[in-house]
Amino acid sequence: MNENPNQTGSKQTAPTASSSRRQFLKTSTSAALGSVLGANLSFADQAFAANSDTLRVGLIGCGGRGTGAANQALHADKNVALTAMADVFEDQLKKSLATLKSEGGDRVKVDPDHRFIGLDAYQKVIDSGVDVVILATPPGFRPEHLRAAVAAGKHIFCEKPVATDAPGVRSVLASVEEAKKKKLALVAGFCWRYDYARREIFTRIDHEDIGEIRAIYGTYYTGPVKPMPPARERKPGMTDLEWQLRNWYNFVWLCGDSLVEQAVHSVDKMAWTMKDVPPLKAVAVGGRQIPAHGGNIFDHFEVNYEYAGGVRGFLGCRQQSNCYGENRDYIIGAKGLGLIGGRRTPVEITGEKAWHYEGPMPDMYQVEHDELFASIRSGTPMNDGVRMAHSTLAAIMGRQAAYTGQEITWEMAMKSQERLVPEKLDWNTKLEVPPMAMPGVTRFV
């Protein structure tokens, strides 16, 4: 189901209504089946002999997700070593390194002179002689870090989302094309694409086991991820940049808002349902009910996407405590219903071709690294780039619709000139926090 790594270009405009899902299947089903069947092979064991050189990994961003990704990289191949790490905060790097040493043993070979701290630490990792980089900083930095990694010819694991604004997405798309030209592997952190059960149900949906798609409804109702602390907890002398980086999830320029940072997984599964053909347009509502303590992200959204042929996609997401929780996808077809639950709940089809997944359930986070490293070893690097950028933009498009209260088309979103990420940053940069968006008042840029 992954994007074809041999493609050299991408169409960035939405299709017309004449685009046929059935026609698309004629050219994509064989590739999709190959991906699903191939996922059940032990890639690292089979491809290892093709190139037994040690693959040196560099970690950029030493938070929880970065630490987890580095640990999975260490277990994805028989000859991998973590040799460099970067973070803006030394305490974060030390904590991550201790965790990785306890889990990775002698595969963690990060000498003191390869532990880089600061805003330019990412470039030092890239220049340190590594073969593969893991990009796991707050997503506002992702376009810049991806561009640098591709320019240096590195294979990449890139966490989602890949940007927080449209200029960042356009930068990512340019980097994706350059990575293809250089034959670099680029795997996105849209982890559900590497889940066996979901691969199987989407193969069945592609074969129209539920008939023509009529609508998709995704939910991501959960609690707060990283609540913003009150201003009194800010230490004397702490600069604006450090305060915002320490609490990055609460600032739009860094995280993209809760829709773009977290519920983008549901947007990505909606895109998967629609064969990664972008939506035509979106309208949305959203806002914040829990005090933000100086942050500027919403705590709830409801987005309505329209696709070619009149297919509708609905997404509801919320980050509020003591409320109903659910993370599911309901794919409504003419002949049945596809039901996709959370990590440990059923994946099934009801209707004429009823089915329930009963196959293996390996850790999808590990699978994405297994397949990344296998593709490097085999000389056939995989590239998730276009779909990861388009799923990110679709989430940004929903945010723009909610912030402005306007209908936002795919073309508008792709061409947006709103730049959230400051072009130049240092520790003393004055960073005023923009006011929270107000539908009907906030303008589309």
Disulfide bonds with the S-S distance in Angstrom:
none
